[in-house]
Amino acid sequence: MTQPLSAGRTDKSAPSPVLLVVIGIVSVQFGAGIAKSLFDTVDPTTITWLRLATSSVALLAWTRPRLGGRSRRDWLVVLGFGVALGTMNWAIYQSFARIPLGIAVTLEFTGPLVLAVAGSRRLRDLAWVLLAGVGVLLLGLEPGDLTWSGVGFALLAGAAWASYILLSRSTGARWPGMDGLAVASTVAALLLTPLALGGHAADLQHTHVVLLGALVGLLSSVIPYSCELVALRSLRPAIFGILMSLEPAAAALAGLIVLQETLSLVQWLALVCVIVASVGATRDWGAEPSA
């Protein structure tokens, strides 16, 4: 694992943190495309569980978290983090099964966007929310690709994503390194185990499903987590947030390449509205306060 650089030094051989974030974004969305390609024959819950189980095993092996000596509050925070992580992954995969990838991720982004401007009294931040609202309304102008359940699951994933962001801060303050994420991933996988091994156990009898599910876990969890961990050592959080705003575009691209999902001009315009709103809100939220 790359060690943090000392102050005032640069490592020209180290990969660009911006490139690492972009690799993580592309990896997540192409993993989602592979996952959705299985939904005609496999329930989304099965693939969600395989993704979480794969990431849990990889993270536990990597971090070997120390569990002893933890306070009750430590466990409550990480359990809540795990519930948010599991809900976010399950809900967005349920949405993918019903509406195009690009639209689902665009709607999901309303969660962290609202969180970024929550409590702000600046008119500029209200403008970002209104711009995102325009994007969502534009999606409603061409509802042919949309279902109420698909939209609802995407918005649920967005709310869970906002909770994930809040709880990740608390978890990071109480659990060192990626220990909290490893434990939370395990909690999320365990939450879905009764469904995956109960009503959908037959899906796991197919070797190709298990292997592709593990690949989804690597692409959508292990690789992006690793890239982000290294990138955030030298990348300002505001820049990271702006780069993450490219997720809807990456999702639309993955949907086009992997699934041949095409978006109309109006839907692309809606996607751009949400991306611009997210970039603006993230930039303002992460800006240094004036003296």
C-alpha angles and dihedrals in degrees: 000000000000113000121228113266119247118249113277094017130104129197109216090190093058116100117256110267090220090054091049091053091048090049089052092050093049091045093052095050097043087049087054090051091053090047093052091049087067097050095091090068105018130052114248089235090064093053091044090054093047090050093050094042091051093049091045093054092045094047094045091051091046101045104025090203120219107240102175123094095025120148125235089251091054090056094044091053095048092045090053089048089053092050091051091048093049094045092048094052096042095047096048092049089050087052092048088056090059109033137025118287096240093052093045093052091044090056091043090057091067088078100062090034093059089044091053093058099031112129094011117135096194117115089218091064090050087054090057091053091048091050090052088048089054088053092052091047090051089056088057091057090072105034095163092104094040135087126188091237092050092051091045093052091048091052090046088053089051092052090048089049090055089050089047091055093050094045093045089063092052091044092049090052092053103033120050123234113336095331092109093049091050092052092043091051089053091050091050092050092048091051091058096040095091090055096042095046095034120044094009101037091117089067090065093059090079113085094206090055092053092046094047090045089054089049089053088052091053095045098041102036119009099044097043093044090052093046093048093047092056095039095052091060090074105014123089113241091237092056090046090053092050091051091049088057087075090072096099092052091047090049092051090049092049090048090052096047101037102030104020089238110162126196125211123239090258091051091050089050089052090050091050091050091055093045093050091046091050093048091048095047093045092048093050093043092050097043119117112255114252117251 
